[in-house]
Structures are given as structure tokens and as C-alpha cells.
Amino acid sequence: MNSPLSGQPLDRVDGPAKVTGRARYAGEYPEPGLLYGSVVSGNVARGRIRRIDCDAALAVPGVVEVLHHLNRPKMAGDDESYEDADAAEGKPFRPLFNDRVLYSGQPLALVVAESLEVARYAGSLVRIEIDAEAHRTDLFAELDNAHDAPAELPGPRGDFAGAFEAAPFKVDATYSTPVEHHNPMEPHASTVIYNADGSLQVHDKTQGTQNSQDYLVKVFDLPKERVRVCAAYVGGAFGSGLRPQYQLTLAAMAALRLQRSVRVTLTRQQMFTFGYRPRTVQRLRLGADAQGRLLAISHEATGQTSRFEDFTEHLVEWSGMLYRCDNVALGYRLVPLDVYTPLDMRAPGAASGVIALECAMDELAQALSLDPLELRRVNFADSNGNEGKPYSSKALLDCYARGALRFGWHSRDPRPRSMQDQGELVGWGMAGGVWEAMQMKASARARLDADGHLWVSSATTDIGTGTYTVMTQIAADAFGMALADVTFQLGDSSLPTAPLQGGSFTVSSVGPAVRQACQALRGKLVAWAKGRYPELAGIDAGAFVVRDGQLQVAGKAYALEAMDVRVDAEPSARRQGFASATHSAVFVEVRIDEALGTLRVSRVVSAVAAGRVINPKTARSQILGGVVWGLGMALQEETQIDHGLGRYMNHNLAEYHIPVNADIGEIEVIFVDEPDDIVNELGSKGVGEIGVVGVAAAVANAVCHATGRRVRDFPLTVEKLLG
């Protein structure tokens, strides 16, 4: 049975709840007798707690308790219990575990009170004496102390050194990217409801309810059936919710200790006290012949990590797969510092690594006097060199063609500083983008009630991407029902198993499970109906329709019976022989007024090949948001640290600069048709990450075209450009 729902730009089914305020987030659930926790953060980057004085705080009316490492409930003592589904290698951070101070901003105590205001005030009265120790927080000052990242990289292929030495055209450039923080609109919060039987119902800001559930079960040695974690709505996360953050541990700790319901919400400043995109320094060496064919690629990167975990990004692999080259060498090293462990942040690794690759490609085009777009076409790869596998589909050439045509790239004068308009320098730049198209195991349940409503569920979350809507579309199509007769349930650890929502693989993982469950349920319904109503035995299955609360077949209506099906889905064996990825081509126009010292991005065209797009409206929103992220990476975002104190200086939204509406010009999104029946049964590759990748590099390339000046230290602030 065919249905027109998938592929249609439908409105969000969760939109009305959000715009009317009916949607509740983790820090908004009411509960009688709820207590409020306020985190007391440390201000020393390394040291040991000597003394904690809580007397003044405890004397404040309304204060119930002050928890710290000396009076907390029992917690697991082994590292494995603190590992989660997105943990880095090493020893995970344990909140309030002992007297060690590992980074500035570390939670050292939790004040629990009858109101948030009282808890915040009492927190200011807690006195913590720390014996400070020498700390190191500067990546560039510690490069000599780097060690190889623990994750395996694709091995070298060919002879990079020989090919690079012999290449007639070379680029050898070093690029650096700063620390960036996620800063979702909704701060991290956990409301832990303590039930009369001692069980916990938790509303958590998370990208994986079952990940948070498993964490609490292990850390506090709790029966799994007595811990339920929900995340019905998430106000943005971008990777910050992939790991359980410390407010979850503290809220559960307080609830277990006091046997009362507790909420802990982090302040905006405290949103800078856990994971982030790590600072990197990256050296790119490219060698090419006179026609622009790449003869050698080397991408060597160094990133920062904490002293207790080795956080490893897929930072350099993109240089071994985006273009065709026989001689490739990749390397990635880590510098342990007295900081918290970095964390996956939208398009982790690719957002930073492709900056270096695509800027170096632009520099190579200049050295060759070759059009940057033509250079990329010359080096198009129809297989992934890292894996030695052909792509299941790769419509990148179509992205180049359609994006360039829409942007008007053919009118570009290649000479730097050659294009001007009304006293402003105009620059045009472009870059390619790539992100892996993954699929994980996932489960879904489909249930048809006796009133003819279809309920479909999975424990996945919706972090603003449109999961509620897309899964409803997939379910309605698979079962053959109207959208209004389908409800998709998510964000609950008690629902069928789902992977973390991240990596742009939610639709490609949960979507097939939803589709298969609904198809199986439809088959079950048809078999039941034929057995229940003998006159239907010879009717074709396609004639069975559920509408208006009844089963309708050949113009007759029949009563329904409730039934359900659960399905476990996993990647098809067909994928094993292929590499799968999304691709993009980004074209950018910048305008620079040297007299006023202003730089603005006036136009962006992003052409994306992401397989089959289930909902072009929500997908377009994802690309628009990704482009804005990329503009922020290029021009504004940078978490600055005072290395003398080992402390972030701009830990707020007033001084951590991100793009606002006034910074954004015209953005056009093009989805290139890319049929792919290998990547998964839906043909969908995901769009959450690809919109970011390549944007910052395209901006930098446009800035160089406008000014003739290449800035390799991001973000490209005006003082770097004009100084």
C-alpha cells in the first residue's frame, strides 16, 4: 500500500505542544514537596580539598542538607560503573567522590533547600579550602607532552613522504581551532521523583534515556526496574546530552539520601563545566601534479583531553576518504590537561578536521591557479580510500553542479581583492563536506488499540531534530493510516531499546525498526481479520484499511481487536561491502568593510546529498541550523581560558559569542536526489551533522579571496584579519 506521507514537508506533530507551553522539559515537572539543589563549583584547576565548612549554609532557614564527598550516599568504587554508552577511554569523572580537584568549575558540594533561591544563596555561604597544585591548561604550551590517541586510525597507504617530496605543487600549512561549548537553549537539569516504594522516576536532559538509566543503576547499585528515565522534550543538546552529566548524579544522590524528590538545574555558567569541542592544532600537507591530481595527503592533528580520560575524535580520517589519493598518512595525538574531558559536539571531528582539509585544498588551488571547484572535481573519489570500499551512493558531483549553478560560481573572478561592491570587498569561497552515514541496532513496538489508533514507540529522543514527526510519517506509511491516527512515543527508558540520539543515525536506525514493526502489525491484523471473519479470507491484503476506528474492507466495516508487535532491527548484511556517507558542497559570499572593520556573510548555498529525505521541512531546518553553527565556528565561537587560573573567562552568553539573527544573511538549502537502497531500507542517511561540515572552511576561503590574506587560526575575528 503506497502512501504519500514520507518525503513530504509536513509540520512538526510536536509543534503545538511546544508553542503553547504544554511541552515540559526536564527542569519543569511539578512535584509536591520538591526540593531544589544548587551546585557549589570549585575555582581551582588542580588540587585537593582540605576543609569544607557548611555551618553558615545549614543555618539558613529552608536549607535541608549540604552534600559533599564526606557525607554523600554510597557510590560505586570501580571505574566501569561510571562508564556510559559514549564514554572515552580512561577513568570517568565521579561527582563528589573524593577530595581531588581535577578542573576549575568542578562540582564540590550540593546545597539542597526548599526553594531554588534559598539553595543558591546558601551555596554562596559554603566555604571550601583547597590546597592548590600546579596546573596545565594550555594545549600549545604542552605539545611536547602529547601521546598517540588510543583509537585506531586507518593505516598509511602508499608512500606519502616520497610522493610529497616529488610533487611539483605543495601545500604545508597548520591550522588551529578553539574550544567551543554546546550552549543549548535549555540548560542541563534533572528532576528525580522519589516514589513511596523507593523507586526513582527521573526527568533528565539527555540524548539517551537508557544510557542515563544504566548509569544510575550502576553508580548507585539500584535494581534496573526501579529506575525510569524520561526525556519527553529536549531543548537542544548538540552532543552535550550524550553522556550523563553531573547534575543527574547529584540529583539522584540527594533524592536517595533524603528520600525526597529533588531537582538540580545547572546555571548558564555551569554549562561550561563539562564537555566541549576540544582545541586542536592540525598540520595539512598536500602534494599535487600540474593538473591538480592529489599525489600525497598528510593530516597530523593534536587535540586536548583531560588527565583522566583520553577523548578521541574522528578528526583526520576525512582527509583519507573525501578525495582520491594513493599516498596518505594520518596521525592524531592527545595532550592531557587539567580540564574536563571534551565531548562530542555537532559533527564531532568532521567540523574541525574538514576545516583544515578544505582550507588546505583552497590554498592548493591558489598555488595551481586552478578553480577551487575544479580541483575538487578532479579529485572526486567514488570509493572510500580508508576502507577500500565503494560508496553505496555519492552524489557529490551533483552537489557541486547544483550548488555552483544556484550560487553563480561561474561569475567568480579568481583574483584576490578583485570583487567589490559599494565600497566593500566581496569574497566567494566554497568547500566540500562529508559525514558518515551509520545505522545502529534499534527496537520499536507498534500497537493497534480497539479504537483504531496506532501507537508506535521506541526509547529514542527528540532533541529538536523532528524525530516525533518523521517517525510518525514512517509509521503511517508502513501501516497505511492517516497521520492523525498515529502517535509516536519516545523519550522513556521503559520503551523498546534505542541507541543514543546522535551521529545523524536516528532515522536510519530507529526508522527501519518502526517501519518493520508497523508492517508486521499490519500483517498480524490482516491474518487475524481473515481468521475472525471468514468472508475476508480471499481478499487481497492491500484492501484492508483502518479508518474511523474500524477495519474497512471492500466497503464493509468490522470491529477491531487490540494487538501489538515488537521488532528488533539491525543493519543489513548488504552494507558490509560498501562505505556510506552524506556529502555536501557549500558556497559562501562574504562582504568586508576594511574602513569600518566589519565582516559579514551575505549569502550561503548548501547543496546536500543525504539519501532519501523523509521530511524536507524538518531536514531543511537541520541544515539551516548547521550552517549557522558553521558561521559561528568561522567567525565568533571561542571559549577563552585564563591559563594562569586555569579558568574559562567568557562562560556566559554575553561574552561567548554566537550568531544572532542580525548576523545571518540569505541561506539556501538544496537537497540532491540520491537513491540508495543499500544504506538502509528507508534509503535515508541523516542530516543533523552534514549541515555544519565545510561551512567554516568555505567562509575562510571566501575571506581569503576577498582580502588576499589567509588566516589559519579560528575563529577569524576582525582583529586577526585586519591586524
N, C-alpha and C positions, 0 to 999 in steps of 0.2 A: 504494500500500500504506500503510495507516494504522498508526501505532504510538503507544502511549500515553506514550512517554518524555518528549517535550517538554511542558513545563507541569507536570511532576511534581517534588515537593520531594525530589530524590534526594540522598544523601550524596555528599560530595566523593570523586572517584576517587583524588585525591592525598592524602587524609586519612591512610591507613595509613602511607605513607612519611614523613609529617611527624610523626606522633605516636610513631613508633618510632625516629626519628632517621636513617632511611635517606636522607632528603632532604638533599642537600648544597647549601649556599649558597656564594656567590662566594668567601668567605674560608675555606672548609673543604676545598678539594680538595688531597689529598696529592700530593706530587711529590718524588722523590729529589733531594737537593741543593738544595732550595728555599731561596731567600734571602728575607729579610724587610726591608721598608722602613719607616722611621719618618719622618714628615714633621716638619720643623722650621718652625714657624709664626712669622710676624712679629708684633710687638706695637705697630707704629706705623701710623696710619691713612693717612699720606701722606708720601712722602719718596723718598730714593734711597740704595741700598746703597753704603757707602763701602769696606767691607772684610769679608771672611769668613775666619775663622780656623778651620780644620778639623783642626789638628795634634793636639789632645788627643783628639778623637773617633777619628781614624785610628789612634792609638796603642793603642786598646782592643782586646785580643785578640778576634778574631771579626768585627771590622769590615772589610768588603771595600772600600767606597767611600763617599764623600760627594759627591753630585751637587748642583750649583748652576748658576747662569746662566753661569759662566765655563768649565765643563768638561762641560756636557751634550752629548749627541749632536746632530747637525744636525736642526733643525726648520724647517718651512715659515716663510717670511718674510712672506707675504701674509695679510690678514685672512680672505679667502674660505676658505682651507684650514681655518680653525678654526670656521667656521660649521657648525651641525648642523641637524637637522630641526626643532628648537624654538628656534633662536637668535633673539634680539632684534636689532633694527637697531643697527648700530654696529660697534665693534671688539671681537670676542670676547676674553676673557681667555686669555693664553698662559702656562701654568705654567713657571716657571724660565726665562723667555725673556730678560729683561734686568735691569737694576739698579733699575727703577722699582718702588716700593711703592705700591699702589693702594688698599689697605684693610687694616685690622687683622685679623690671622689669615691673611693671605696666605701660601701655602707658599713658603718661601725656600730650602730645601735638603731633600735626602732622604738619610738615613743608611741604608745597605744593609749588613746583617750576617747572620751565620749563624743568629741567633735573634732573635725579636722583642724579648726582654728586653734583649739587648745593644744592639740598634738604638735602643731607647727611651732607654737610659742614655747611649749615645754622643751621641744627639741633644741631650741636656742640656748637653753639653760644647762644642757648636758655638757660636762667638762671632760674632755678626753686628752690625756697627756701621752705623747708619743715620743719615743726615742728615735729620732730621725737618723737614717743612714744615707750614705752617698747614693745618688740615683743617676740613671742614664735614660734620657728620653729622646735624644736627637739621632735619628737614623743616619744622617750624613756624617756625624762625628764617630759613629760606631761601625762603619762599613768594613773595617778590617776584622771585626769580630763576627762576620756573617758565617753561617754554615749552610750546607745544602738543605733544601726543603725536603721533608720526608716523602712527599708524594712522588711517584714515578713519572718522569717526563718521557715523551717519545724519544727514542734513541736517535743519535745523529745519523744522517743518511748522506752518502756520498763523501766528498772531501771539501768541506767548507773552506778551510784555510787555503788550499791550493787554488780553488775556484775563485775565491775572493782576491787573492794576490794577482791572478791572471786577468781579472775582469777589467776591461778598458774604462768602465764608468763605475764609480764607487760612491757610497754614502756611509759615513761613520758618524753617528750623532747620538747624543744622550739626552733623554727627556725625563722630567720628574713630575710626579703628580702628588697632591697633598692628601692629608687625612680629610675625609668627609664624613659627616654624620647623617643618618637617615631622616631625622626630624619629621616623622609623620604628624599629621594634624592632631590625631588622638594620642595623648601620652600613654605610656605603659601603665596599666592598672590591673589589679586582681581583687575581686570580691570573693572571699571564701565564706560560704554559708555553712555554719556548723549545725548539723541536724541533731535532734534529740537522741538518735541512736549512735552518735559519734561519727557518722559518715560526713563527707565533705562534698558540697556542690560548689564548684568553682567557676566563676566567670572571669576569663583571662584574656588579655590582649595577646593573641598568639596566632601563628600561621599553621599550627598543628595541635589540635586539642588532645590527640592521643599521645603526642610527644610530651606535652605538659603533664598529662595523667601519669605516664610511665615514670617521669622524673620524680613526681611527688611520691609515688608508690615506693620507689627505690630509696629515696633520700630519707623518708620518714618511716620506712618499713610498714607500710599500710596495705591491707587487702585491696586488691585492684577493684573489686566490686563495690568498695566503699568510697571510691574517689571518682567523681564525674566532673569533667571539664567541658565548659561550653564557651563558644565564641560566635554568637549568632551574627554579630556585625563587628567589623574591624575598620577603624577609621584610618586606613593606610598602614603599611608596615614596611614594604620595600626590602625585606630581609631582616629587619630588626626583631621580628617575631618568630624567626626560625628556631631560635634556641630559647628555652625558658629563662626569662630574665629575673633578676634577684628580687623584684617586688613580689613575685609569685611565691618564692621560698619564704620570704619574711611574713607575708600574709598568712600562709599555711602554718608557719611556725607559731605565730601569735594565736591563731584560732585553736590549735591543738593545745597550747599551753593554758589558755584562758577558758577553753571550751565555750567560746562565743564566736559570733560571726565578725569578721574583720575585713576591712578594705584598705589596701595600700595603693596609692597613686603617686607616681613619680612626678616631680616638678619638671618644668621645661629645662632647667639647668641640669637636673639629674638625668635627663635624656642623653646627656653627653658622657655618662659614667659607665657605659658598657660598650658593645661592639660598634664598629665603624668601618668605612673603607680605608684600607691601610695606605700609608705613604709609600711611594715606590720611586726608584731610580732605574731607568731602563736604557740600555745601550743597543741600538739597532745598527747592523752593518749589512748593506745591500750591495751586491755586485751585479752588473748587467752588461750585455753587449750593446752594440750601437743601435740595434733595433728595439731595445728596451726589454729584451727577454732576460728574466732573472736567472743569473748563474749561481748566486750564493746568497743565503739569508742566515744571519745570526741574530738571535734575540736573547740577550742576557739581562735578567732583572734581579733586583734586590728589594725586598719588602720588609716591613717591620712586623713583629709579632710580640706577644707578651713573654715573660720569662717562664710562665707556667704552661703554655700551650704553643704548639707550632701551627699557626694558621697558614694554610697554603691555598692560594688561588690558582685557577687555570689562567695564568697571566700571559704566558708566552706561547702556548700551543697554537693560538690563532695564526701566528706567523708561519707555522708549518702546514697550514691547511687552506688558507684563503687563496693562495696563488700557487701556480705550478713552478716547482723548483726542485732540482735533483740534489742540491748540496745544501743541507740545512743543519744548523746546530742551535739547540735551545738550552738555556740554563736558568735556574731560579734559586736564589739564596735568601735566607732569612736572617734578620738581626733581632735578637731578643732584647727587649727594652722593659723598663719599669712602667708599663702601660697595661691597660686591659687588652684582652685578646681581640683582634679585629673580627669582623663578622661579614658574611655575605651581604652585599648591598647591590641593589638592582643591576643586573648584568655583571655579576661579580667576575673579576678577572678580565673579561672582554672589554668592559667600559674603559678600563685603564690601559690594558695591553694593546688594544686596537688604536688608541691614541698614538702610541709610539710607532706602530707599524704604518699607519696611514699618513702620518706626518712625514715619516722617512720616505714613503713612496712618492709623496709630493716633492720632496727635496730631490729625489732621483729624477723625477720628470723634469724639474728645472735644469738639472745637470745635463740631461739628454736633449734639452729643448724640444720635449715631446709633450703633447697634451696629456694632462693627468688622467683623463678618462681613457684615452687611447692606451696609455701604459697599462692600465688595469685590464683592458680588453685583451691586450697582447698576452697577458699572463693568466688569463682565465684558466681555472682548473676544474675539470669535470669529475675529479676524484679527490678524496682526502688523502694527502700525502702522508700524514701521520699514521693513518690506519691502513693505507694501501687498499682502500675500498672505493668503488664508485659511489656517487651520491644517488640516493633514491630519487631525488629531483633537485634541480638547481637552476632557477630561472633568473640568476643574477644578471646575465646579459640583457634580459628583458627589463630588469630594474634600471640598468644603465641607460638603455634606449628610451624608455618611457619617462624616467626622471629628467634626463637631459633635454628631451623634447619639451616637456612641460616647463622646465626652468628657463629654456632659451640658451642653453650652454654654447650652442654654435656661434653665438654673438660675442663670446668672451675674447677680449684682447689679452693675449698671454703675458704681455709686458707688465712688470710690477709698476704700480702708480700710474698706469695708463688710463684708467677709467675713473672719471669724476662726474659729479652731478651736483649742481648748486653749491659749489664750494666744498663738497665732501668727497673724500676718497672712497671709491667703490671697489670692493673686492669680491671675487667669486671663487669659491672653493668647493671641493667635493671629497667624498671618502666612501669606501665600501664598509659594509657591516656584516657580521656573521655571529650566529648563536646556535648552539647545539639543540637539535630537536629530539628531546628524550621522551620516553614512556616508562612509567613505573607500574608495579602491580597495584591494583586497587579493587575494591569491592563496592557493590551497591545492592540495595534492596528495592524492589518495586512491589507495591501493594495496591490492589484494587478493592475499594470498600463496596458495601452492598448498595450504596447510593450512586455508584458510578464515578467516584472521584479517584484519580490516580495519585498515589503518594510515593515518591521516589526519594531515597535517602542515601547519604554517604557522609563520613566524618570529615570530609574536606572543609575548607573555609572559603570565605569570600572576602578578600582584603581590599575590595573596591574594584576588582577587575571585571565583574559581571558574571561570576560563577552561577549565582542563583538563576540568572536569565538564560545563559547558554545551556545549562543542564536541563532546564525546563523545556527548551526548544528541542534538545536531543531526545528527551523522554517522550514528548508529544509526537514527534516524528516517528519514533520507533514503535510506539503503541498505536498510533493513528488516532489521536484525540485532539480536541481543541486545546489551545494553550490555557484557557481559563479553567479547564477541568484537571489541570496538573499542578501539583505542589511539590517543589523540591526542598528537602530538609537537609541542612548541613550544620557544621559547627558544633558537634556534640560527640564526645568521646565514646558514647554508648552506641553510636551508629556504625555501620559497616566500615571496615578498615580503609583508610586512605593515606596516601603519602603527604608529607609536608606540602603546603601550597607555596611553591617557589620554582625557579628554573624554567618558567613558561611551560611546564608539563602537566598542569592540572586538567585542561580539556583533553589532552591526548592520553591521559592516564585514567581519570575518573569517567570521562566521556564514554569510552568504549564499555566500561562496566555498566554505566547507566543504560546505554543502548542495548547491550546484551540482556540485562535484567528485564527491560521492558519488552523486548522481543520474546523472551522466554515466558513472561507472564501472559503475553497475548496468545502464545501457543497453548499455554495451560488453559486459558479462558475458552479458546475455541474447542479444545478437546473436552473440557467439562461440559460446555453447552451441547455438543453433539451427543454426549452420553446422557445428558439430562433431558434433552428434547430430541426424540428420535427423528422428527421430521427435518432436522437440520443436518443429518448425517452426510448427505451428499452435497451439501452446499460448499462452495469454494471459500477458503479461509478469508480471502480478501473482502468478502461481503459482510463480515461480522464487524459491526460498528457499535461503540459505546457512546451514547448521546442522550442527554436529558435524563440521566440517572437510570437508563435501561440499556439492555443489549438489543440492538435493532438489526434484524436480518431479513432481507427481501421484503421490506415494508411492514414487517411484524415486530412487535416489541415483546421482550422476555425479561423476567426478573433476574437480577444478578445475585451472585453469592460472593462474599469477601474471599480473597485469595492473595497469596504473595509468593514471591520468588527472590532468592538471593543469589548473586553471581559474583565469582572471583575472576577478574580479568588480568591478563598479563601480556607482555609484548609478543607479537607473532614471531615465529622462527624465521619468517621471510626477512625480517630486519637484519638478521645476523650477517648477511652478505653485503650489506650496504652501510654507508655513512649517511646520516641525516642531519640537516641543518636548515635554519632560516637564513635568509640573506637580504641585504638592503643596499641601496645607493642613496646617499644623502647629498643634496646640493644646497649651498648656503650663500646668501648675499649679506655682506657687512657694509656699513657706512661709518666712516671715521672723520670726525671734525678735529683736525690737529690743533686748530686755534683754541677751541673750547676744551679739548682733551676728552672727547666723548667717543664711544664706540657702541654701535647698536647693530643687532641682527635684524634686518628688514624683511628677509624672505627665507623660507626653508621649504624645500620639496623633498619628501621622503618616500621613496618607492620601495615597497616591501614584498618579498616572496615568502609566504608563510603557509604554503599548502592551501587547504580549503579553509576559508574564514567562515565560522559558524554564524557570527553576528557582526557584520561590518560596522555597525554603530558603536558597540562597546569596544571592538578591536581598534577602530579609529581613535577612540578616546585613549586607549592604551598607548598608541603611537604618539599622539599629541603630548601626552604626559611624559613619554620617554624623550621626545625632542626637547621639551622644556628642561628636563633633567640634564640633557646633554649640553644645553646652552649654559646652565648653571655650572657644570663641570668646566666648561671652556673659559668662562668669564668671571665667575663670582665665588663659587663654593670653596671654602678652605677653613678647616678648623685649626686655629693658630695656638701654639703652645709656648709658654714661657719655660724654657728649658732650665732656667735657674731654679724655678719652683717645681718643675715637672707637672704643670697645671695648665689646662686649657683656659685661654683668655676670653674667647668670644663664645662662651657657652650659653647663648640665648638667641632668639630670633631677631633681636635688634641689631646684633653685630655679626651673626653668622648669616652672610648674605646669600639669598636665593632669589631666583627671578620672580617678579610680580607681573601683574597684567601689563603694566606700562612698559615692561622690558620686552614683551613678546610681539613680534610682527606677524606677518602672514605665514601660516603653516599649512601646507597642502600634503595630504596623505594619499598615496596611490597603492592599491593592492593589486599585484600582478597575479593573474590566474596561474596556478601551479598544481595541476592534478598530481596526486601521489597516493597510490593505493598500497604502498609498501610501508610508509612511516607508521600508519595505524589504520584501522578500519574506517575512521572518520576522515582520514586524509588531512588532519589538522596538525600544525606544527607549533602553535602558540606564538603570542605576540608581546608578552609582557616585557621581555628584555630587549628584543631587537630594535625597538624604537630609540633606545639610548645609544647603542653601539654606533660609533662612527661620527656622531654629531659633533663632539668636541674637536675631533681632528679636522672635520670639514670647516669648522669655524676658524681654527688656527691656520688652515691653508688659505682661507679667504682673507684673513688678516695679513698674511704674508704677501698675497697677491696685491692687496690694497696699498701696503706700505713699503714692500720690499724688505721688511725686517722679519726674521724668523725668531720667534720666542719659543723656547723649548721647556720652560718652567711654568707649569699650570698652577692656578688659573692665569689667564692672560689679562691681568689688570692693567689699567691705563698707565700706571707708573712704570711698569715693565716695558710697555710698548713704546712710550714716548720719552722715557727717562734717559 
